[in-house]
Amino acid sequence: MKFQELLIAAVQRAEIPLRFEPGAEEAVAKPVTEVLRAWISAHLPEHAESDFDAGRRALAVQLMAELDGAADLPE
């Protein structure tokens, strides 16, 4: 499952008045994804100078790939 699918499903279950308009779910999901991307980017170390930083960087890169739809969510 992709992150976007998970997010769109959550939006579809929400009581959003515009949810019957074409593209409404995507319109709501986009700013949420942008906030998550900015939040994860803020925790992305520029250089992995230690094993801890390397782990943080690897996790942030994986989460960004999931946000972008380039990777599936872990099962």
Secondary structure, 3 states (H helix, E strand, C coil): CCHHHHHHHHHHHCCCCCCCCCCHHHHHHHHHHHHHHHHHHHCCCCCCCCHHHHHHHHHHHHHHHHHHCCCCCCC
